[in-house]
Amino acid sequence: MWQGYIGAALISVFKNRDYKIHSNIVTKQLKKDAERISIIIGVGHIDSLKSIFRDDSACELVDANTYLK
């Protein structure tokens, strides 16, 4: 199925994982009715997750440096 598209297959698996991470974060946040949630995650996921959270109108993405200063 993915013959000749190895790079695309790898990226789609990685992006799918990031969507699952997003889903888990949002699900936990909703269950706890938390106003804020802090996430520590590996650098390989940061840009993709930032993009996903920016596209989620229910979420506001705030850089950790805002609170760590």
Backbone bond lengths (Angstrom), bond angles and torsions (degrees), N, CA, C in turn:
res aa  C-N    CA-C-N  psi(-1)  N-CA   C-N-CA  omega(-1)  CA-C   N-CA-C  phi
1 M - - - 1.461 - - 1.522 111.41 -
2 W 1.328 117.61 -45.77 1.459 121.76 -176.15 1.525 113.30 -98.78
3 Q 1.322 117.40 11.63 1.456 119.59 -178.72 1.522 109.93 -56.41
4 G 1.320 115.23 133.43 1.459 119.72 -179.77 1.516 114.02 83.07
5 Y 1.316 117.64 -4.92 1.468 122.11 -178.03 1.518 110.98 -127.00
6 I 1.322 115.90 40.30 1.460 120.41 -174.91 1.528 111.44 -57.79
7 G 1.314 117.65 -45.63 1.469 120.72 178.94 1.516 112.29 -61.04
8 A 1.327 116.28 -43.23 1.465 120.85 179.37 1.524 110.65 -64.84
9 A 1.326 116.45 -39.25 1.466 120.21 179.32 1.522 110.59 -64.37
10 L 1.314 116.26 -43.59 1.462 120.79 -179.91 1.521 111.26 -63.73
11 I 1.317 116.75 -45.50 1.471 120.73 179.87 1.526 110.43 -63.66
12 S 1.327 117.87 -40.66 1.460 119.52 -178.19 1.528 111.20 -66.64
13 V 1.322 117.54 -35.96 1.466 121.04 176.63 1.527 109.44 -65.39
14 F 1.326 116.49 -44.13 1.463 121.42 -179.27 1.528 110.62 -64.63
15 K 1.344 117.33 -45.27 1.467 121.38 -179.39 1.531 110.09 -65.21
16 N 1.327 116.54 -39.07 1.462 120.57 177.50 1.525 110.31 -59.78
17 R 1.326 116.66 -40.76 1.473 120.78 177.58 1.523 110.50 -62.00
18 D 1.327 117.36 -40.62 1.461 120.27 179.09 1.528 111.56 -65.27
19 Y 1.325 117.80 -37.02 1.464 119.87 175.79 1.530 111.27 -65.77
20 K 1.317 117.48 -35.00 1.467 120.89 175.74 1.524 110.49 -67.65
21 I 1.334 117.10 -40.41 1.466 120.81 176.35 1.522 109.34 -60.51
22 H 1.332 117.23 -46.43 1.471 121.89 178.46 1.522 110.32 -57.84
23 S 1.316 116.42 -46.67 1.463 120.88 179.81 1.524 111.80 -60.45
24 N 1.314 117.21 -43.39 1.464 120.96 178.79 1.523 111.69 -63.46
25 I 1.321 117.03 -42.12 1.467 121.27 179.58 1.524 110.19 -62.79
26 V 1.324 116.75 -49.43 1.465 120.94 -178.05 1.526 110.89 -64.80
27 T 1.325 117.57 -41.25 1.460 121.20 179.08 1.530 111.43 -61.29
28 K 1.334 116.71 -45.96 1.476 120.67 178.35 1.525 110.75 -62.75
29 Q 1.330 116.06 -42.85 1.462 120.63 -178.89 1.521 110.39 -62.30
30 L 1.321 117.32 -42.84 1.462 120.43 180.00 1.524 112.14 -67.57
31 K 1.335 117.29 -38.57 1.466 120.63 178.94 1.520 111.64 -63.79
32 K 1.317 116.56 -35.87 1.465 120.78 -178.48 1.520 112.01 -89.85
33 D 1.336 117.03 -5.88 1.460 122.69 -177.05 1.528 110.21 51.93
34 A 1.327 115.20 40.55 1.468 121.24 -177.64 1.521 110.64 -82.46
35 E 1.312 115.19 139.38 1.458 120.46 176.92 1.518 110.52 -76.95
36 R 1.346 116.08 -34.48 1.464 121.34 -178.98 1.516 108.91 -134.17
37 I 1.320 113.80 154.32 1.457 120.07 175.15 1.527 107.32 -143.97
38 S 1.310 115.23 137.89 1.465 121.41 178.60 1.517 108.43 -108.17
39 I 1.324 115.81 135.47 1.456 120.64 -175.92 1.522 109.35 -125.92
40 I 1.313 115.95 131.29 1.464 121.58 172.97 1.523 105.82 -113.65
41 I 1.325 115.77 119.79 1.471 119.73 -173.76 1.526 109.71 -146.28
42 G 1.295 116.08 155.94 1.461 121.54 -177.90 1.518 113.52 -63.43
43 V 1.311 114.73 150.87 1.458 122.18 -175.19 1.534 112.62 -61.11
44 G 1.318 117.58 -26.42 1.458 120.30 -179.52 1.522 113.91 -65.50
45 H 1.313 117.12 -18.76 1.463 121.41 -178.14 1.531 113.07 -104.81
46 I 1.313 118.04 -12.93 1.467 121.26 -170.12 1.526 113.50 -57.18
47 D 1.334 118.22 -55.90 1.463 120.22 -175.53 1.524 112.10 -61.19
48 S 1.316 116.68 -43.19 1.456 120.51 179.99 1.530 110.85 -64.39
49 L 1.341 116.82 -45.55 1.461 119.71 -179.86 1.527 111.86 -66.55
50 K 1.327 117.26 -37.81 1.465 119.17 176.03 1.523 110.44 -59.08
51 S 1.318 116.41 -42.43 1.462 121.00 178.44 1.526 111.21 -62.67
52 I 1.306 116.91 -44.42 1.463 121.18 -179.80 1.530 110.63 -63.93
53 F 1.334 117.60 -45.32 1.468 120.53 -179.47 1.527 111.67 -68.45
54 R 1.341 118.29 -34.99 1.469 120.56 176.83 1.527 110.80 -63.13
55 D 1.331 116.81 -34.29 1.467 121.04 -179.78 1.523 112.92 -79.53
56 D 1.326 117.52 -10.86 1.472 122.46 179.59 1.528 108.00 -90.47
57 S 1.326 116.33 105.68 1.475 120.32 -175.21 1.524 113.15 -65.28
58 A 1.322 117.91 -15.83 1.462 121.62 179.30 1.522 112.11 -83.10
59 C 1.333 116.93 -8.77 1.465 121.32 -176.50 1.523 111.40 -115.37
60 E 1.308 114.87 147.48 1.458 121.47 172.01 1.521 107.11 -119.10
61 L 1.303 116.13 119.72 1.453 121.93 -178.64 1.522 109.27 -89.78
62 V 1.325 116.17 121.67 1.469 121.97 -179.67 1.524 107.47 -122.98
63 D 1.322 116.46 128.13 1.455 121.06 179.93 1.531 109.98 -64.13
64 A 1.320 116.30 140.13 1.465 121.42 -177.79 1.517 112.25 -59.78
65 N 1.322 117.53 -29.38 1.473 120.11 179.71 1.532 112.95 -59.39
66 T 1.313 116.21 -23.59 1.466 120.53 176.55 1.526 110.97 -59.28
67 Y 1.310 116.35 -36.43 1.465 121.61 -177.13 1.528 113.45 -99.24
68 L 1.308 117.10 -16.35 1.475 119.96 -175.19 1.520 113.21 -92.73
69 K 1.299 118.71 -5.93 1.465 120.68 -178.74 1.507 111.40 -73.31
